[in-house]
Amino acid sequence: MAASPAPVRAPTTTPPAREPAAPTRLRVPAMDLDAPVVPVGVAADGQMEVPGRISEIGWYRFGAAPGSPAGSAVLAGHVDDRVQGKGAFADLGALRPGDEVGVGTGDGVGTGNGVVTYRVREVRSFAKEALPVDDLFRETGPPRLVLVTCDGPFDRAARSYRDNLVVVADPVPGAR
């Protein structure tokens, strides 16, 4: 009598789920923006870090990644800098509901060679002290992309802008 082969798990028709890859680029046609995205964390003051190079956009690596099934993927960038000039998010306020935003993930998964596409739902300015941080950085609920930069008048004494501009975008159906 021949030995029977070792048991194997039955094949499935769907591949196992994998975590979305970190974002690598942000493309916003309405702003003529194509900028690199780098992972960032938390600064010494407890706020989200922002890249030192104003041509880069920071992705909050402790939150959701673009393409995640739930939560906010948060990206932040500069408006400008006295030395470096115009920042990647200088024209973020020009976005309007319906504009598309593409986040390149570099993993070849998504709706177009590793691009997760979102459609802008809301563009809104908040006083920094009124910024709804818990909502913007939520880890549950429907997936979304949140873009954040400075806004409003520049306070020379504080050396910062008074407000924050927030863009919220929802995944386009068919995106991962």
N, C-alpha and C positions, 0 to 999 in steps of 0.2 A: 504494500500500500504506500502510495506517494504522500509525502508530507504536504499539508495544505499551506498555502502562502500565508504570510502574516496579514492580519486584518488591517485594512486601511479605512480612513474616513471617506465616506461617499463624496464624490466631486460636487461642487456647488456651481451654480451658474453666475454668481456674482463674486468678484474678487473681494478679499477682506478689506474693510475700511482702513484708511490710513489718515494720519493727521495731515492737515493742510501744511504746505511748506511756507516758510517765512517769505514775506514780500520782498521783492528786489527792485521794482520800479513802479512809479506812478505816472500814468498817462492821462492827461485831461485835455482833450482836443479844444474845448471851449476856451481854455486858457493858454493854448499852445504850450502845454507843460509836458515834459518828459524828463523826470528826475529820478535819481537813485534813492532807494529806501534802505535805511540801516536800522538794526535793532537798537532800542534804547531802554533804559530802566527808570529808576527813580533817583532824582537829584538829592543832594544833602538837605535841601529845604523841604523834602517830602513831595515835591511836584514831579510831574513827568519830565524826564530829560528831553532836551531838544539837541540835535546835532550841532557841533561847533561850526561846521561848514554850512553856510546858509543855502548852498545849492543842494543840500541833501534834506531828505524828509525822514523823520524818526517814526518807527513803528514801536508801540508799547508792547514789548515782548512778553510781559506777564499777563496779557489779555488774549483775546481771540485773534487768530490769524485770518486774513481774508480767505473766504471760502469755508470757514468753520460753520457748522450747522446751527450755532447759537452764539449770542453775545455780540459785543461791539469790537470790531477791529479798529483801533485808534491810531491815526497818523497825525503827527504835528510837525509844523515847519515855521520858518521865520518869514516875516514880511520884509524886513530889511536889517541892515547893520551899518553903523557909521563908517566902518572900515571896509567891509566886504561888499557893500552896495545892496542891490535889490535881491530879495530872498525868493526861494522857490514858491512860497505862498503869497507873494506880493499881490497877485490878482485873484486870490481865492474869492473875494467878495463879488466878483463878476459872474460867478456861477448862478444858475437859475434852476428851479425845479424842472426836471426832464433832461438836463444835461447828463451825459454819460461819463463815467470815470472807470478807467481800467487799471487793475493792480496786477502787475506781473509777478508771478511766484517762482518762475524758473524751474518748476518741476514737470512741465509738459502736461499738466492736468488743468482742466478748466474749459472755458468756452473758446479758446483760441490759442493753442500753444502756450499754456500756462498763464493765461490772463483771466482773472475773475472780473466780471463787468458789473458795475453798479449804476443806478440811476438816482440822481439827486432828488430828494424829497423836500428838504428844508435848508434854508440859509438864514442864520440868525445871529445877532450880536448880543452878548451878555456882558454886564459889568463883571470884572474878574471875581469880585466877592459874591456874585450871584450865580456863577457858573454851576450848573447842575452836575457836578462831578460824579456822584453815585450813579446817575442815569447814563451819562456819557460813557462811563467805563464799565457798564453792567456786563456780567458774565453769563447771564441767562436771557431768555426771550429770543425773539426772532433775530436772525443774523443781520448785521448792518455794518456799514463803514462810516466812521466819524472822522472828519478832518478838522483840525483846530489850528488857529493862528492868532496873532494879536490883531487888535482893531481899535478904532476910536482915536482920540487925541493922544499924543505922546506926552508923558509927564516927565519933564527934564529932571526934576528933583528926585523922582523915584527911578529914573532911567529905564522906564518901561511904558508900554501902552496901557491905557486905562481899562480897555475891554478885551474880550476874546470873541473871535468870529468862529462859528461852528457850522459845518456843513454835514448833514446827515443824508446818507444814500442807502438805498435798498438793493439787494442783489437782483439782477435781471433774471427772469425765469429762464431756466436752462443752464445757468451758471452753476458751478459745483457747490 
